[in-house]
Amino acid sequence: MEKKDHLKKINKQKIDEIIELVSYLYEDDIWINQSISSKGTGSDLLTIDEIKQAIDVTESFKLKTALNNLSIGNRNSRIIELLSRYHVLFNERILRTYLNSNPKVNRLSIRKKVKTYISKYY
């Protein structure tokens, strides 16, 4: 049980660091700031809690099965929705901007890092 709590603590620390990074990017980069500010918030998707509540109250086996499938796909749908809304945070321009900010770093190594990042995630 202690190992599970330790992993949760580490994951929380990483998530906090990612949130900190996103807030820095939002503050520092006017293009990111304008792009994100122009996006609406909210979702047309049902929340996972709404789906679970519907599963609990329904008695139809077919409807429960459909709702279970919906709950499984809900996370992926939400990820796609958020990525399409905030994709501006995940492009190579940001990497170039921040990796090039240190004049002591060799430009060739920066280009290599960007290429490695893009090949890994795209």
C-alpha positions in Angstrom: 0.0 0.0 0.0 2.9 2.3 0.8 4.3 1.8 -2.7 1.0 2.9 -4.3 0.9 6.0 -2.1 4.5 6.8 -3.1 3.7 6.5 -6.8 0.6 8.7 -6.4 2.8 11.3 -4.7 5.4 11.1 -7.5 2.7 11.4 -10.1 1.2 14.4 -8.3 4.6 16.1 -8.3 5.0 15.5 -12.0 1.5 16.8 -12.8 2.2 19.9 -10.6 5.4 20.5 -12.6 3.6 20.2 -15.9 0.9 22.6 -14.7 3.7 25.0 -13.6 5.3 24.7 -17.1 2.1 25.4 -18.9 1.4 28.5 -16.8 4.9 29.8 -17.6 4.4 29.2 -21.3 1.0 30.9 -21.1 2.5 33.9 -19.3 5.7 34.2 -21.5 4.4 33.6 -25.0 1.9 36.2 -26.4 1.0 33.9 -29.3 0.1 31.0 -26.9 -1.7 33.4 -24.7 -3.8 34.8 -27.5 -4.5 31.4 -29.0 -5.6 29.9 -25.7 -7.6 32.9 -24.7 -9.6 32.7 -28.0 -10.7 29.1 -27.2 -14.0 28.4 -25.4 -14.0 26.1 -22.4 -16.4 23.4 -21.4 -17.4 20.2 -23.2 -20.4 18.6 -24.9 -19.2 15.3 -23.6 -20.9 13.6 -20.6 -18.6 13.5 -17.6 -17.6 10.2 -16.3 -19.6 10.8 -13.1 -22.8 11.4 -15.2 -22.2 8.1 -17.1 -21.6 6.2 -13.9 -24.8 7.7 -12.4 -26.7 6.7 -15.5 -25.3 3.1 -15.3 -26.5 2.9 -11.6 -30.1 4.0 -12.3 -30.8 2.1 -15.5 -32.1 -1.5 -15.4 -31.8 -2.3 -19.1 -28.8 -4.6 -19.9 -28.4 -3.2 -23.4 -28.3 0.4 -22.1 -25.9 -0.6 -19.3 -23.6 -2.2 -21.9 -23.8 0.9 -24.1 -23.1 3.2 -21.2 -20.1 1.1 -20.1 -18.7 1.3 -23.7 -19.3 5.1 -23.5 -17.4 5.3 -20.2 -14.4 3.5 -21.7 -14.3 5.8 -24.7 -14.9 8.9 -22.6 -11.3 9.4 -21.6 -10.0 9.1 -25.2 -12.8 11.5 -26.5 -11.8 14.0 -23.8 -8.1 13.8 -24.7 -8.9 14.4 -28.4 -11.2 17.3 -27.5 -8.5 18.9 -25.3 -5.7 18.3 -27.7 -7.7 19.9 -30.5 -8.5 22.9 -28.2 -5.0 23.3 -26.8 -2.8 21.9 -29.5 -0.9 25.2 -29.6 1.0 24.0 -26.5 2.4 21.0 -28.3 4.3 22.2 -31.3 7.9 22.4 -32.3 7.9 26.3 -32.3 7.7 26.2 -28.5 10.6 23.8 -28.2 12.7 26.0 -30.6 11.8 29.1 -28.6 12.8 27.8 -25.3 15.7 25.6 -26.3 17.3 28.4 -28.3 17.0 30.8 -25.4 20.3 29.6 -23.9 23.1 31.1 -26.0 25.7 28.6 -24.8 23.7 25.7 -26.3 24.9 24.5 -29.6 22.3 25.1 -32.3 23.0 21.7 -33.9 22.2 19.9 -30.7 18.9 21.9 -30.4 17.9 20.9 -33.9 18.7 17.3 -33.1 16.6 17.5 -29.9 13.7 19.0 -31.8 13.9 16.3 -34.4 14.2 13.6 -31.8 11.1 15.0 -30.0 9.1 15.2 -33.2 10.0 11.7 -34.3 9.1 10.3 -30.9 5.7 12.0 -30.5 4.5 12.6 -34.1 
